[in-house]
Amino acid sequence: MKNIVIFSVLLTSVFHFSMAKIQDDVYDAPKAKKAKVKQTYSSPVEQTERIIPVEKTQPYTEEETTTSRMSSSDFNSANNSRYNDNDFQDNYSSDFGFGYTERIRRFHNPSIQFNYGWNNWNNNFYDPWNSFNNNFGWNNWNSYAFTPSWTFGYNNFYNPFCNNSQFIIVQPGFNSWYNTGFNSPFNSWNNFGWNSWNNFGFSPYCANTIFNNGFSNYEGFYDQQRKNVIYTPRTGGYNNTNNITKSNNNNYNYNYPSNTNNGGFTKGTTNTNQQQVTPTKKWNNNTTNKTSPNSNSTPANNDVYRYNNKPANNNWNNSSSPAPSYNNNSGSGNSGIKIGTRPK
Amino acid sequence: MRKQVFTFSILSILVSFSYAQTDVDALRYSTPAVQGTARNVALGNTMGTIGADISALSTNPAGIAKFSSTEFILSPAISINKSSSSYLNNTTKDSKVKFQLTNLGVIVASRYANSGKNWNGLKFGFALNRLANFNDQYYFGGYNSKNSLLNSYYEKLNDREFITDSASAADNYPFDASIAYQLGLITIDSFGNTFTATNNGNMQQDFQITKSGGINELALGFGSTYKEKIMIGASIGVPIVNYTERIRLTETDIRDSAFDLNSFLNSTYLKTRGVGFNLKLGIIGMPISNLRLSLAFQTPGILFMKDEFLTQMEVDYASQSFIFTGDSPEGASKYRYVQPWKLTTGAGYIHKYGLVSVEYELSDASNSKFRLSQNDANAKAYENFVNNLIKEKYGLFHTIKAGVEFKYDPIRIRGGIQYRTSPFKNAAAPSNINTSSLTFSAGFGYRGKHFFADIAYVQTNFKELYVPYQLSTEAWKPVPAATLSTKKPAIVVSVGYKL
């Protein structure tokens, strides 16, 4: 606050001394419009109105007429090499022949967008960190080099961090005219991004699955094969009150979207090359000091903690947790959910 | 009987889970407050009644009729969003600094009045005015012994009307519960019993919420003065919405309550973009030369919105050497949002040593509506559901504004205040929290023959309630709610030039 006061006082002091006349439409009354001045006027009154401005501008007229440092020929492009039409054409004009609007359009919606990789600055190419001297870099246009995404499925990319070519973090962002493509929480200079080596970020790792963490530009002009989008209203989320009023609508199916009743929504399918991983939860005594399963007590109705409840098969020695019904918790594979792993 | 049970189940779900995020969105976009120039900010956003300020294009366009010459203006600002969050008896603070542009525009007006004519020339204006600043950052946490996010997922997946087999459990909630299911956080045995990996809560919950964006409005308007008694004007506003939200909830078993679960993360991401239009009509009467009486009406606006959202989960089991990750598909939704109308009236008095201005603004957040682009029965049902929820939660809200300016040429000294009542209806208002907002401001200005500059300090204080999830099982209630107290101080500087 102190700085504001000081700054304001300084600001006003500076301009106070240079003040010639104040113009503030809030306080100023409307002024009568002056009659137009025409050189052909001949009446005495009009002549009087002309005299005053002519006198005021006289010094400027003299100065202009006595200035001779730049002759009129300086403005003649034909006689002066400093001024020619080429100065008004940029470097692209002759090379590409694109019009201005076309260049702008291509700038915002380029046919090739380099948005893949790890880094906002260096992600132009698929292997941005060790690319120059190997077969996988940007400068080697072989099958491993960066290729426009519509050419290959994302499982075809080379993984620079692992021996097997299974891994990629796809970060296409929202590639469109309206943004620069780096709005994903998985790629930014904050705690959520890849470059934050904390619990929130992720590190390069070798996984046995493929992630598509970025939005795939669902209305875009490219990368249709990677589309993994569900067009659906957003129904989840938080609330801003703890006093919910009862809704009188009883037609809404909260189970939405669903496979059985998707209402015509376009639902992306899980990539067939993706390996669905079912975590194998352990039930043995490991090094951690967790609460042991309590098989003797009868849990309360609201106790839904797995290890306080007797398993349905009554087999406490099961080395892995009871799998969901039909021994499969990966679903039909059509939900678009992608499961993977990363090292701790 | 089965149908009744089904209907009851639906109702139960609606009552317990009716926290569709979009009704929160509706409130966010229904309560904008024009910021505009530093002069307007310092005067409590009352320059719409006085006129001769380009901010009037977004409040009362009749005010531009007061301009007597062409004017350019630019208003950069820096805002420091300070937050204090209270959750489970823990209070934490966070802040976020943001540079913005609150105003940019030009007024085209003739230099002199048309003496002897009824209409005093037509004045045009084009401006970009900041209507809302969504930049906030919150961090809070605490030990929750009663419940967990997994309890809410449990309730979803334990409903056998909808979840009848493992495939439906794995697929039907691709943005939340099904991810937890596929990661083993929720399990269902062969008898249909559902379990959680958390031990009935007893988890340390840490939240991090980051919001960014705002609403900017492109306003194009015109105005004129009739016999120096009445100023009238109209403008077309093109609001541009830009909102991004990231919410991370990490639950950690810090007391070794769970057998195998160390921690899990639930991270949601939302990006909303929208553009729309509205119409504003205004009139300012001058029964005597120094008195201003204003009336302005903003029609309901239509915003064409697009949401993109996803969820990511991570699980750390003690027995595993890997972190298991689960990513939802990308959700996308297009819809129209109807912004509520707004009525503003005010009075001002101009003296040779300054001015005073007051305004009253009335709007109705319950008039917000969503129109989904999908036409299937489910979408329509959901649309009705959300719109009804908006009507039940929100209502009329009032804003009272006042500003005063002292004039000692070429200096101006200003102050202002704004008070907005809660947009919640009483029955739906958050308990023990006042959701009204208070804004106070002060500033200085300099006026020269051509150049002018203003600086304003403004601070808005408000509180919100954040309920991360909801539960219907009484034994697990209550879900702890975070009280988010926000102070948004900002410094706005305007520089302009009059021809």
HADDOCK unambig.tbl for C-alpha pairs under 7 A between the chains (distance, minus, plus):
assign (segid A and resid 8 and name CA) (segid B and resid 444 and name CA) 6.58 0.50 0.50
assign (segid A and resid 12 and name CA) (segid B and resid 411 and name CA) 6.84 0.50 0.50
assign (segid A and resid 12 and name CA) (segid B and resid 446 and name CA) 5.92 0.50 0.50
assign (segid A and resid 16 and name CA) (segid B and resid 410 and name CA) 6.74 0.50 0.50
assign (segid A and resid 19 and name CA) (segid B and resid 448 and name CA) 5.73 0.50 0.50
assign (segid A and resid 20 and name CA) (segid B and resid 449 and name CA) 6.36 0.50 0.50
assign (segid A and resid 21 and name CA) (segid B and resid 448 and name CA) 6.02 0.50 0.50
assign (segid A and resid 21 and name CA) (segid B and resid 449 and name CA) 4.71 0.50 0.50
assign (segid A and resid 22 and name CA) (segid B and resid 410 and name CA) 6.50 0.50 0.50
assign (segid A and resid 22 and name CA) (segid B and resid 447 and name CA) 5.84 0.50 0.50
assign (segid A and resid 22 and name CA) (segid B and resid 448 and name CA) 4.52 0.50 0.50
assign (segid A and resid 22 and name CA) (segid B and resid 449 and name CA) 4.49 0.50 0.50
assign (segid A and resid 23 and name CA) (segid B and resid 447 and name CA) 6.50 0.50 0.50
assign (segid A and resid 23 and name CA) (segid B and resid 448 and name CA) 5.94 0.50 0.50
assign (segid A and resid 23 and name CA) (segid B and resid 449 and name CA) 4.82 0.50 0.50
assign (segid A and resid 23 and name CA) (segid B and resid 450 and name CA) 6.84 0.50 0.50
assign (segid A and resid 24 and name CA) (segid B and resid 447 and name CA) 6.63 0.50 0.50
assign (segid A and resid 25 and name CA) (segid B and resid 52 and name CA) 5.85 0.50 0.50
assign (segid A and resid 25 and name CA) (segid B and resid 66 and name CA) 6.53 0.50 0.50
assign (segid A and resid 25 and name CA) (segid B and resid 67 and name CA) 5.82 0.50 0.50
assign (segid A and resid 25 and name CA) (segid B and resid 68 and name CA) 6.40 0.50 0.50
assign (segid A and resid 26 and name CA) (segid B and resid 51 and name CA) 6.78 0.50 0.50
assign (segid A and resid 26 and name CA) (segid B and resid 52 and name CA) 5.71 0.50 0.50
assign (segid A and resid 30 and name CA) (segid B and resid 113 and name CA) 6.07 0.50 0.50
assign (segid A and resid 31 and name CA) (segid B and resid 112 and name CA) 5.71 0.50 0.50
assign (segid A and resid 31 and name CA) (segid B and resid 113 and name CA) 5.76 0.50 0.50
assign (segid A and resid 32 and name CA) (segid B and resid 112 and name CA) 6.17 0.50 0.50
assign (segid A and resid 32 and name CA) (segid B and resid 113 and name CA) 5.55 0.50 0.50
assign (segid A and resid 32 and name CA) (segid B and resid 114 and name CA) 6.88 0.50 0.50
assign (segid A and resid 32 and name CA) (segid B and resid 115 and name CA) 5.41 0.50 0.50
assign (segid A and resid 33 and name CA) (segid B and resid 112 and name CA) 4.72 0.50 0.50
assign (segid A and resid 33 and name CA) (segid B and resid 113 and name CA) 5.22 0.50 0.50
assign (segid A and resid 33 and name CA) (segid B and resid 114 and name CA) 5.78 0.50 0.50
assign (segid A and resid 33 and name CA) (segid B and resid 115 and name CA) 5.88 0.50 0.50
assign (segid A and resid 185 and name CA) (segid B and resid 269 and name CA) 6.96 0.50 0.50
assign (segid A and resid 215 and name CA) (segid B and resid 330 and name CA) 6.04 0.50 0.50
assign (segid A and resid 228 and name CA) (segid B and resid 329 and name CA) 5.76 0.50 0.50
assign (segid A and resid 228 and name CA) (segid B and resid 330 and name CA) 6.14 0.50 0.50
assign (segid A and resid 229 and name CA) (segid B and resid 329 and name CA) 5.78 0.50 0.50
assign (segid A and resid 229 and name CA) (segid B and resid 330 and name CA) 4.63 0.50 0.50
assign (segid A and resid 229 and name CA) (segid B and resid 331 and name CA) 5.61 0.50 0.50
assign (segid A and resid 229 and name CA) (segid B and resid 332 and name CA) 6.63 0.50 0.50
assign (segid A and resid 230 and name CA) (segid B and resid 329 and name CA) 6.68 0.50 0.50
assign (segid A and resid 230 and name CA) (segid B and resid 330 and name CA) 6.13 0.50 0.50
assign (segid A and resid 230 and name CA) (segid B and resid 331 and name CA) 4.88 0.50 0.50
assign (segid A and resid 230 and name CA) (segid B and resid 332 and name CA) 6.07 0.50 0.50
assign (segid A and resid 231 and name CA) (segid B and resid 331 and name CA) 5.88 0.50 0.50
assign (segid A and resid 231 and name CA) (segid B and resid 332 and name CA) 4.75 0.50 0.50
assign (segid A and resid 231 and name CA) (segid B and resid 333 and name CA) 5.50 0.50 0.50
assign (segid A and resid 232 and name CA) (segid B and resid 331 and name CA) 6.46 0.50 0.50
assign (segid A and resid 232 and name CA) (segid B and resid 332 and name CA) 6.04 0.50 0.50
assign (segid A and resid 232 and name CA) (segid B and resid 333 and name CA) 5.39 0.50 0.50
assign (segid A and resid 233 and name CA) (segid B and resid 333 and name CA) 5.36 0.50 0.50
assign (segid A and resid 234 and name CA) (segid B and resid 21 and name CA) 6.83 0.50 0.50
assign (segid A and resid 235 and name CA) (segid B and resid 20 and name CA) 4.70 0.50 0.50
assign (segid A and resid 235 and name CA) (segid B and resid 21 and name CA) 6.02 0.50 0.50
assign (segid A and resid 236 and name CA) (segid B and resid 19 and name CA) 6.72 0.50 0.50
assign (segid A and resid 236 and name CA) (segid B and resid 20 and name CA) 5.31 0.50 0.50
assign (segid A and resid 236 and name CA) (segid B and resid 21 and name CA) 5.72 0.50 0.50
assign (segid A and resid 237 and name CA) (segid B and resid 19 and name CA) 6.57 0.50 0.50
assign (segid A and resid 237 and name CA) (segid B and resid 20 and name CA) 6.23 0.50 0.50
assign (segid A and resid 237 and name CA) (segid B and resid 21 and name CA) 4.86 0.50 0.50
assign (segid A and resid 238 and name CA) (segid B and resid 19 and name CA) 6.24 0.50 0.50
assign (segid A and resid 238 and name CA) (segid B and resid 21 and name CA) 6.10 0.50 0.50
assign (segid A and resid 238 and name CA) (segid B and resid 466 and name CA) 6.84 0.50 0.50
assign (segid A and resid 238 and name CA) (segid B and resid 467 and name CA) 5.66 0.50 0.50
assign (segid A and resid 238 and name CA) (segid B and resid 468 and name CA) 4.74 0.50 0.50
assign (segid A and resid 238 and name CA) (segid B and resid 469 and name CA) 5.70 0.50 0.50
assign (segid A and resid 239 and name CA) (segid B and resid 19 and name CA) 5.34 0.50 0.50
assign (segid A and resid 239 and name CA) (segid B and resid 21 and name CA) 6.84 0.50 0.50
assign (segid A and resid 239 and name CA) (segid B and resid 24 and name CA) 6.69 0.50 0.50
assign (segid A and resid 239 and name CA) (segid B and resid 466 and name CA) 6.12 0.50 0.50
assign (segid A and resid 239 and name CA) (segid B and resid 467 and name CA) 5.04 0.50 0.50
assign (segid A and resid 239 and name CA) (segid B and resid 468 and name CA) 6.60 0.50 0.50
assign (segid A and resid 240 and name CA) (segid B and resid 24 and name CA) 6.54 0.50 0.50
assign (segid A and resid 240 and name CA) (segid B and resid 464 and name CA) 6.82 0.50 0.50
assign (segid A and resid 240 and name CA) (segid B and resid 465 and name CA) 5.03 0.50 0.50
assign (segid A and resid 240 and name CA) (segid B and resid 466 and name CA) 5.20 0.50 0.50
assign (segid A and resid 240 and name CA) (segid B and resid 467 and name CA) 6.11 0.50 0.50
assign (segid A and resid 241 and name CA) (segid B and resid 428 and name CA) 6.79 0.50 0.50
assign (segid A and resid 241 and name CA) (segid B and resid 429 and name CA) 6.24 0.50 0.50
assign (segid A and resid 241 and name CA) (segid B and resid 430 and name CA) 4.54 0.50 0.50
assign (segid A and resid 241 and name CA) (segid B and resid 465 and name CA) 5.96 0.50 0.50
assign (segid A and resid 241 and name CA) (segid B and resid 467 and name CA) 6.84 0.50 0.50
assign (segid A and resid 242 and name CA) (segid B and resid 430 and name CA) 5.50 0.50 0.50
assign (segid A and resid 242 and name CA) (segid B and resid 431 and name CA) 6.76 0.50 0.50
assign (segid A and resid 242 and name CA) (segid B and resid 467 and name CA) 6.92 0.50 0.50
assign (segid A and resid 243 and name CA) (segid B and resid 427 and name CA) 6.96 0.50 0.50
assign (segid A and resid 243 and name CA) (segid B and resid 428 and name CA) 4.88 0.50 0.50
assign (segid A and resid 243 and name CA) (segid B and resid 429 and name CA) 6.41 0.50 0.50
assign (segid A and resid 243 and name CA) (segid B and resid 430 and name CA) 6.05 0.50 0.50
assign (segid A and resid 244 and name CA) (segid B and resid 428 and name CA) 5.93 0.50 0.50
assign (segid A and resid 245 and name CA) (segid B and resid 392 and name CA) 6.57 0.50 0.50
assign (segid A and resid 245 and name CA) (segid B and resid 428 and name CA) 6.20 0.50 0.50
assign (segid A and resid 246 and name CA) (segid B and resid 15 and name CA) 5.44 0.50 0.50
assign (segid A and resid 247 and name CA) (segid B and resid 14 and name CA) 6.75 0.50 0.50
assign (segid A and resid 247 and name CA) (segid B and resid 15 and name CA) 6.76 0.50 0.50
assign (segid A and resid 247 and name CA) (segid B and resid 388 and name CA) 6.75 0.50 0.50
assign (segid A and resid 247 and name CA) (segid B and resid 389 and name CA) 6.15 0.50 0.50
assign (segid A and resid 249 and name CA) (segid B and resid 385 and name CA) 5.51 0.50 0.50
assign (segid A and resid 250 and name CA) (segid B and resid 10 and name CA) 6.43 0.50 0.50
assign (segid A and resid 250 and name CA) (segid B and resid 11 and name CA) 6.06 0.50 0.50
assign (segid A and resid 251 and name CA) (segid B and resid 381 and name CA) 5.68 0.50 0.50
assign (segid A and resid 252 and name CA) (segid B and resid 378 and name CA) 6.33 0.50 0.50
assign (segid A and resid 252 and name CA) (segid B and resid 381 and name CA) 4.61 0.50 0.50
assign (segid A and resid 252 and name CA) (segid B and resid 382 and name CA) 5.28 0.50 0.50
assign (segid A and resid 252 and name CA) (segid B and resid 385 and name CA) 6.67 0.50 0.50
assign (segid A and resid 253 and name CA) (segid B and resid 378 and name CA) 6.49 0.50 0.50
assign (segid A and resid 255 and name CA) (segid B and resid 162 and name CA) 6.52 0.50 0.50
assign (segid A and resid 255 and name CA) (segid B and resid 172 and name CA) 6.62 0.50 0.50
assign (segid A and resid 256 and name CA) (segid B and resid 172 and name CA) 6.82 0.50 0.50
assign (segid A and resid 257 and name CA) (segid B and resid 172 and name CA) 6.29 0.50 0.50
assign (segid A and resid 258 and name CA) (segid B and resid 171 and name CA) 6.83 0.50 0.50
assign (segid A and resid 258 and name CA) (segid B and resid 172 and name CA) 4.58 0.50 0.50
assign (segid A and resid 259 and name CA) (segid B and resid 172 and name CA) 6.62 0.50 0.50
assign (segid A and resid 263 and name CA) (segid B and resid 376 and name CA) 5.83 0.50 0.50
assign (segid A and resid 263 and name CA) (segid B and resid 378 and name CA) 6.41 0.50 0.50
assign (segid A and resid 278 and name CA) (segid B and resid 183 and name CA) 6.96 0.50 0.50
assign (segid A and resid 279 and name CA) (segid B and resid 183 and name CA) 6.39 0.50 0.50
assign (segid A and resid 279 and name CA) (segid B and resid 184 and name CA) 6.59 0.50 0.50
assign (segid A and resid 282 and name CA) (segid B and resid 319 and name CA) 5.82 0.50 0.50
assign (segid A and resid 286 and name CA) (segid B and resid 319 and name CA) 6.66 0.50 0.50
assign (segid A and resid 288 and name CA) (segid B and resid 318 and name CA) 6.85 0.50 0.50
assign (segid A and resid 289 and name CA) (segid B and resid 256 and name CA) 6.60 0.50 0.50
assign (segid A and resid 290 and name CA) (segid B and resid 256 and name CA) 5.20 0.50 0.50
assign (segid A and resid 290 and name CA) (segid B and resid 257 and name CA) 6.44 0.50 0.50
assign (segid A and resid 290 and name CA) (segid B and resid 258 and name CA) 6.13 0.50 0.50
assign (segid A and resid 290 and name CA) (segid B and resid 259 and name CA) 4.49 0.50 0.50
assign (segid A and resid 290 and name CA) (segid B and resid 260 and name CA) 6.70 0.50 0.50
assign (segid A and resid 291 and name CA) (segid B and resid 256 and name CA) 6.78 0.50 0.50
assign (segid A and resid 291 and name CA) (segid B and resid 257 and name CA) 6.08 0.50 0.50
assign (segid A and resid 291 and name CA) (segid B and resid 258 and name CA) 6.31 0.50 0.50
assign (segid A and resid 291 and name CA) (segid B and resid 259 and name CA) 5.12 0.50 0.50
assign (segid A and resid 292 and name CA) (segid B and resid 259 and name CA) 6.46 0.50 0.50
assign (segid A and resid 302 and name CA) (segid B and resid 475 and name CA) 6.47 0.50 0.50
assign (segid A and resid 303 and name CA) (segid B and resid 200 and name CA) 6.30 0.50 0.50
assign (segid A and resid 304 and name CA) (segid B and resid 195 and name CA) 4.89 0.50 0.50
assign (segid A and resid 304 and name CA) (segid B and resid 196 and name CA) 5.85 0.50 0.50
assign (segid A and resid 304 and name CA) (segid B and resid 200 and name CA) 6.74 0.50 0.50
assign (segid A and resid 305 and name CA) (segid B and resid 195 and name CA) 5.51 0.50 0.50
assign (segid A and resid 305 and name CA) (segid B and resid 196 and name CA) 4.97 0.50 0.50
assign (segid A and resid 305 and name CA) (segid B and resid 197 and name CA) 6.01 0.50 0.50
assign (segid A and resid 305 and name CA) (segid B and resid 198 and name CA) 6.04 0.50 0.50
assign (segid A and resid 305 and name CA) (segid B and resid 199 and name CA) 4.89 0.50 0.50
assign (segid A and resid 305 and name CA) (segid B and resid 200 and name CA) 5.95 0.50 0.50
assign (segid A and resid 306 and name CA) (segid B and resid 195 and name CA) 5.01 0.50 0.50
assign (segid A and resid 306 and name CA) (segid B and resid 196 and name CA) 5.79 0.50 0.50
assign (segid A and resid 306 and name CA) (segid B and resid 197 and name CA) 6.14 0.50 0.50
assign (segid A and resid 312 and name CA) (segid B and resid 189 and name CA) 6.51 0.50 0.50
assign (segid A and resid 312 and name CA) (segid B and resid 190 and name CA) 6.92 0.50 0.50
assign (segid A and resid 312 and name CA) (segid B and resid 191 and name CA) 6.66 0.50 0.50
assign (segid A and resid 322 and name CA) (segid B and resid 189 and name CA) 6.25 0.50 0.50
assign (segid A and resid 323 and name CA) (segid B and resid 189 and name CA) 6.49 0.50 0.50
assign (segid A and resid 324 and name CA) (segid B and resid 166 and name CA) 6.14 0.50 0.50
assign (segid A and resid 324 and name CA) (segid B and resid 187 and name CA) 5.79 0.50 0.50
assign (segid A and resid 324 and name CA) (segid B and resid 188 and name CA) 4.64 0.50 0.50
assign (segid A and resid 324 and name CA) (segid B and resid 189 and name CA) 4.96 0.50 0.50
assign (segid A and resid 324 and name CA) (segid B and resid 190 and name CA) 6.37 0.50 0.50
assign (segid A and resid 325 and name CA) (segid B and resid 165 and name CA) 6.72 0.50 0.50
assign (segid A and resid 325 and name CA) (segid B and resid 166 and name CA) 5.61 0.50 0.50
assign (segid A and resid 325 and name CA) (segid B and resid 188 and name CA) 6.41 0.50 0.50
assign (segid A and resid 325 and name CA) (segid B and resid 189 and name CA) 5.54 0.50 0.50
assign (segid A and resid 325 and name CA) (segid B and resid 190 and name CA) 4.48 0.50 0.50
assign (segid A and resid 326 and name CA) (segid B and resid 166 and name CA) 6.78 0.50 0.50
assign (segid A and resid 328 and name CA) (segid B and resid 166 and name CA) 6.63 0.50 0.50
assign (segid A and resid 329 and name CA) (segid B and resid 166 and name CA) 5.89 0.50 0.50
assign (segid A and resid 329 and name CA) (segid B and resid 170 and name CA) 6.05 0.50 0.50
assign (segid A and resid 329 and name CA) (segid B and resid 181 and name CA) 6.93 0.50 0.50
assign (segid A and resid 329 and name CA) (segid B and resid 182 and name CA) 5.43 0.50 0.50
assign (segid A and resid 330 and name CA) (segid B and resid 170 and name CA) 6.01 0.50 0.50
assign (segid A and resid 330 and name CA) (segid B and resid 182 and name CA) 5.58 0.50 0.50
assign (segid A and resid 331 and name CA) (segid B and resid 166 and name CA) 6.32 0.50 0.50
assign (segid A and resid 331 and name CA) (segid B and resid 167 and name CA) 4.09 0.50 0.50
assign (segid A and resid 331 and name CA) (segid B and resid 170 and name CA) 4.55 0.50 0.50
assign (segid A and resid 331 and name CA) (segid B and resid 171 and name CA) 5.85 0.50 0.50
assign (segid A and resid 332 and name CA) (segid B and resid 167 and name CA) 5.63 0.50 0.50
assign (segid A and resid 335 and name CA) (segid B and resid 171 and name CA) 4.82 0.50 0.50
assign (segid A and resid 335 and name CA) (segid B and resid 174 and name CA) 5.98 0.50 0.50
assign (segid A and resid 336 and name CA) (segid B and resid 328 and name CA) 6.37 0.50 0.50
assign (segid A and resid 336 and name CA) (segid B and resid 329 and name CA) 4.79 0.50 0.50
assign (segid A and resid 337 and name CA) (segid B and resid 174 and name CA) 6.23 0.50 0.50
assign (segid A and resid 337 and name CA) (segid B and resid 179 and name CA) 6.71 0.50 0.50
assign (segid A and resid 337 and name CA) (segid B and resid 326 and name CA) 6.65 0.50 0.50
assign (segid A and resid 337 and name CA) (segid B and resid 327 and name CA) 5.50 0.50 0.50
assign (segid A and resid 337 and name CA) (segid B and resid 328 and name CA) 4.53 0.50 0.50
assign (segid A and resid 337 and name CA) (segid B and resid 329 and name CA) 5.53 0.50 0.50
assign (segid A and resid 338 and name CA) (segid B and resid 326 and name CA) 5.44 0.50 0.50
assign (segid A and resid 338 and name CA) (segid B and resid 327 and name CA) 5.06 0.50 0.50
assign (segid A and resid 338 and name CA) (segid B and resid 328 and name CA) 6.51 0.50 0.50
assign (segid A and resid 339 and name CA) (segid B and resid 325 and name CA) 5.60 0.50 0.50
assign (segid A and resid 339 and name CA) (segid B and resid 326 and name CA) 4.38 0.50 0.50
assign (segid A and resid 339 and name CA) (segid B and resid 327 and name CA) 6.50 0.50 0.50
assign (segid A and resid 340 and name CA) (segid B and resid 324 and name CA) 5.77 0.50 0.50
assign (segid A and resid 340 and name CA) (segid B and resid 325 and name CA) 5.02 0.50 0.50
assign (segid A and resid 340 and name CA) (segid B and resid 326 and name CA) 6.28 0.50 0.50
assign (segid A and resid 341 and name CA) (segid B and resid 322 and name CA) 5.86 0.50 0.50
assign (segid A and resid 341 and name CA) (segid B and resid 323 and name CA) 5.41 0.50 0.50
assign (segid A and resid 341 and name CA) (segid B and resid 324 and name CA) 4.39 0.50 0.50
assign (segid A and resid 341 and name CA) (segid B and resid 325 and name CA) 5.46 0.50 0.50
assign (segid A and resid 342 and name CA) (segid B and resid 322 and name CA) 5.42 0.50 0.50
assign (segid A and resid 342 and name CA) (segid B and resid 323 and name CA) 5.13 0.50 0.50
assign (segid A and resid 342 and name CA) (segid B and resid 324 and name CA) 6.48 0.50 0.50
assign (segid A and resid 343 and name CA) (segid B and resid 321 and name CA) 6.62 0.50 0.50
assign (segid A and resid 343 and name CA) (segid B and resid 322 and name CA) 4.57 0.50 0.50
assign (segid A and resid 343 and name CA) (segid B and resid 323 and name CA) 5.79 0.50 0.50
assign (segid A and resid 344 and name CA) (segid B and resid 321 and name CA) 6.40 0.50 0.50
assign (segid A and resid 344 and name CA) (segid B and resid 322 and name CA) 5.36 0.50 0.50
assign (segid A and resid 344 and name CA) (segid B and resid 323 and name CA) 5.54 0.50 0.50
